[in-house]
Amino acid sequence: MRSRPSLPWLLCACLALAGALPTAAAPQVDGRRVSVGAEDARLFLEGRFPVTRDALGGLVEVTASRPQLEIPPGSRMRLSLDLALATMGGAPVPMGRADLSSALRYDAARQAFFLDQPRVEAFHPATGGEGLDAKTQALLNA
């Protein structure tokens, strides 16, 4: 029987995975203001998922899939991802859905947006159990 990694470890991997996802969805530049349409960003993200990253020297793979992007007024966007974990070459096991928020940083040289100061807002386990408690969430976002 395989043991499951702890929830905090999984969410740390999610933050690392999300921070490495550049988006290049046709930005419009107006002076110091850069904008991108929500539909453009959504279509771009859907075409780039699922994303799988190795961790712990290949012993663990984290896969993020089914992105849902929301760009509300203000300085932070919201991104929700399904997470699955595979250990030592095994089949991916659904772990749950992570809700992140982040500011966006535009890199003009690379013509891409990057997550800036991402935060885990919530985690909804696939097993239907409890999500993050306040202390764990604060630790992950520290």
C-alpha angles and dihedrals in degrees: 000000000000120000118227119234116245119273094243091055091050093050092047087055089049092053091049090048094048093047089058096056112101117193123205104182107155102282121205115219122207109172106296093345119095121186138177128190116252092230092051091051093046093051091046093051094046089055092054099051145130096050122187125193130184120233134184094024094308096310090114132033122197117201123195118196144160098040118200115193127196122182106192123179111282135050103300132069126203126231127184122193137180110232128206129179130208122189126203095347095312126137117284114265116209109242101178144265124305122205113206134179126199146164114238126235120200117213106202094192092056094031090225140117120234131192111257120201096348117199132197105234098176144345124211110196117223088230091062093244127134120304126217122328118221094257095051092046091050091049093051092049096045 
